[in-house]
């Protein structure tokens, strides 16, 4: 079994970016691609990337067409690389295509970091609170409950609620862990990346961030392909291949079918639930005045601004909101546990 066959995982995002930049640099400098890939194959720190580069270099040196060589590495290369190569070959500007794609990846990473920053705070708070809640429910609250039972105290409703909730906390946390582990497995078995993106987009407040990111990537990448003078239907199809959001990718391929049937781009997009009406309206405006590329550029900026504003709103709203929620829960928990103790101490002191 070869080194490559022993590893069935696709290239990671950083490895993919390195490969794309290397191939783009080779295309721009007129250096034979197989020579550049052979040099990349000498990489010692990242063996997976090196093995993929070596295999590609060997295939190209033997005269195998690049698309055929890539198809042999289907398990290791995301389809966006194959779509990107087809677009570059079709446009006759492979270097420009790779350069634009690299810029798009950098922009997408910037947006991804904004989204990650927006959700980092609640995840951090949960990572701190869950172990504390588990420790309190297993070691602290049961000891207090034993004291109440020993003295046969009549407990207030609030205290009963706190004790009953504490008994259920370990089960709830175990359920959350099983859900967090089992859901990705279910996605892989049932729906794969398509189901993952659909569920993620449906998350309240946060889901819009990912939806707008996909809209922004679509508008920006399609504008780049149109600038490369690709036919509109092919540009939409290649955009679907390159997009990381597989739901949007599938929607692009269906839109290309409608374009091939003679519909306009705006009409094709309007028939899909994956494209927002604001995007469709801008595309229709661009078609009407012959400014489609400019309209897509405006759409890209609009969605990027929406992401930025929503991320800032979440970052400003969540800290005080979570502080209120956590403070309220702690207040009622402490009051519920302390009130019977105060009554017990008062009774013992008499």
N, C-alpha and C positions, 0 to 999 in steps of 0.2 A: 504493500500500500504506500503510495507516495505521500510526501509531506502535505501536499495540498489536499489529497483525498482523505487524509486522516483528520481534517478540520473542516466541518461542514458549515461553519458560521460565516456569515457575510462580513465584509470589511466594516469596521466601525466608522463613525462619521469622520474622525480625524484622518483615518487611513484613506478614506474615499477622497477627502479634500486634497491630501498629498498626491494621490494618484492622478486626479484631474489636473492639478496645477503642473505636475511633471509632464503629462501628455500635452497640455496646452503650451508649455514652454518649448517642448520639442517641435510642435507644429509651427510656432512662431519663429523659431531660430533656424528652421530647415534642417535640423539634425535628424537623422533617421530615428523613427520612434523606437525601433527595436534596440538601438544603441542606448538611448536614454533610459529605457526600461531595464536594460541589462545592468546599467549603473545603479538604478534604484534597487535592483535585485541583490546588490551587495550590502543592503541595509542589515545591520546586525542587531539593532535594538528592537525592531519590529519584524519578526520572522514571518508572520502571516502576510503582511504587505510585500515583503521580499519574495516570498514564494509565488504570489500572484503575479508580480512583476516579471519574475524569471520565466514563468510559464507563458505569459503574453509575449515576451521578447523572443522566446524560442519559436512560438507559432508564427510570428511575423517574419522572423529570419528565414523560415522555411517557405515563405511566399503565401501563407494562408491569409485570406482577406481579414481585415480587422474585425468585422462583424461576426464572421465565423469563429475567429479566435475567442471573441468575447462570449459567444454562445456556449463554448465549452466550459466557461467559468461561471455559468449561470447561478450556481449555488453560492458563489462568493461575491459577485458584483450585483449591486442593486440595479433595477431596470432603468433608473434615471441615467446611469452611465451609458447604457446601450442606446437609449433614446437620444442622449446628447451627441453621441458619435454619429448617429444617423442624421441628425439635424445638421451637424457640422459638415458632413460629407455632402449632403443635399445642397447646402448653401454655398459650398466651395470655400468656406472660411472657417476651417477647423480651429485655428488659433483664436480667432475672434469669438467663436462659440464657446470655447473653453474659458476664455477670459471673462465673458459675460456670466457664465455659469458660476465661476469662482466668486465674482462680485455678488451674485444673487445668494450664494451660500453664506457669505459673510453678513449680508443684510439680514438673512433669515436667522442667523445665529444671534445677531443683536436683538432681534425681536424675541427670540426664544429666551434670551437672558432676562429681558424685561418681564416676560410671563413667569419665569422661574422666580424672579425676585418678588413678584406679586404673591405667589403662593408659598414662598419660603417661610413667612412668619407663622401662618397657621400650622404648617407642618412642624415647625420647631416647637411651638407651644404644645402641640399634641405629643411630640416626642418626650417632652419634659413631664407633662401631666399624667400620661398613661402609666409610667412606672410608679409615680407617686400615688396615684389612685389605687393601683394594684397593691402596693405595700400597705397603704392605710386600710384597705378592705380585708386584707389577710392577717394583719398583725395588730393594728391599733384599735379599730372599731370592734372586732370580736372581744378584745380584752375589756373594753368599756361595757359591751353588752353582757359579758359574764358578771360584771359587778352589779349591773341592774338586776339580773336574774337572781343573783345570790341574795340580794336584799328584797326581792319580790316587789319591786317598785311598780307603780301604775304609771306608764309612760305616756307622754303627750303624743298626739297624732304625728307631729313633725318628727319626733324621735323615732317612732315606729317606721316612718317613711325612710329615714336615713338608714336605719338598721337593715330594712328589707332591700334597699337599693345596694348597700354595701355587699350583701350576700350575692347579688346578681352581677356585680362588677367583674369578677374573674371570668364568668361565662360570656359577658358582653365583649370583653377584651379578646378572649379566645375566638369568639365569632368574628371579630374584626380581623384578627390575624389570618384565620382560615379564608375569609373573604378576600383579603389582600393577596394571598398566595394562590387561591383557587381561581379567582376571576381571570388573571392572565392566562392560566392554563385553559380555561373555558373559551376565552377569546381565540386562542390558537387552534383549539379543536373545532369550534363551531363557526367562527366568523373571521378569524385572523385579524389583520390590520384594519380591514373594512369595519368590523364591529367595534374595534378599539376606538377608531376615530369617531364613529357615530355616538358611542356612549360618552366619550370625552366631550364632544361638542354639546351634549345635552346637559352638562353640569351647570347648574344655575350660577350666574355671575361670571364664573371662570370660562364656561364653554364658549362665550362670545369671543374671547381672546383668541382661541384656536381657530374659530371660524373666520374671523377677520384676518388672521395670519395666512390662512389658505387662500382667501380672496386676494390678498395683497400679492402673494407669490404668483398666483395665476396671472394677474394683470401685468406684473413686472416681467415675468418670463415670456409671456405672449408678446409683449411689446418688443422685447429683445429679438425674438425670432422673426417678427415682422420687419424689424430694422435690417435683418440679414437677408431680406427680400425672398423669404420663403412664401410659397402660396399659402393663403389664409387657412385653408382646411388642413394642410400639412402642419402649419405652425401650431394650430390648436391641438392636433394629434401629438406632436412632439412635446408640447407643453404638458399634456396628460402623462406622457412617459416620464418626464423630468420631475414633476411635482412629488413632494414627499407625502402629501396627504392623498392616500389612495382613493378615498371617496371622490375627491375633486378630480383625480386622474381618470376614474371611470366616467365621471360626468363629462370630462373633456372628450373622451373617445366617443361618447354618444352624441355630443354636440358636433363632432366632426362628421359623423354619419348624416346629420341633418344638413350640414353645410354641403356635403357632397350631393345631397338631394335638391340643392338649389335655394335653401333658406339663407337669410342673412345671419350674421353672427349674433346680433341682438335677439332675433327671433329664436335662434337655436338655444341661447342661454336662458331666455325667458321661460322655456318649457321645462327647465330643470329646477328643482328645489334647492340645489346646491349653490346657485349663484344669486346673490342678493339683488334686490330690485334697484338699489342705487348703482350697482355695477352695470346692470343691464341698461339703465337710463344713460349712463355716461358712454357706454359703447354705442348706443343708438345715436347719441349726439355726435360722436366721432364719425360714424358712418354717414350721417346726414351732411356733414361739412368736410368730409375727406380728411379728417384729423384723428384717425383711429389710434395711431401710436400715441399721440398726445393725450387722447382721452384715457387710454390705459395707464399712462404715466400719472395722470391726475388721480385716477382711481387708486393706484398704488400708494400715492401720498395720503389720500383720504383715509384708507384703511390703516396705514401706519400711524397716522395721527389718532385714530380711534383707539388703537391698541395702547398707545402711549397714555392717552387720557384715562382709559379704563384701568390700566395698571396703576397709575398714580392714585386714582380714586380708591382702588382696593387697598393700596398701601397706606392711605390715610384713614380709611374707614375701619379696617380690620383690627388694628391694635387697640383703639378704645373700645370697640365692640366686644372683642374677646376679653378685655380687662373687665368689662361690666358683667359679662356672662360668668367668667371664672370667679370674680368677686362675689357675685350673687350666690352661686353654688356653695362657695366656701362659707359665706355668712350663714346660710340656712343650715349647712352641715354642722358648723361649730355651735350655733345656737341650739340646734336639736340635740346635740350631745351634751352640752353644758347645763342646760336647764334642769334635767333630772339630777345631775351631780350637785347643783346648788341646793336643790330641795333635800337631797340625801344628807349633805353636810349640815344643813340647818337643822334637820331632824336629829342627827347625832350629837349636835352641840347642846340640845335642850336636856 
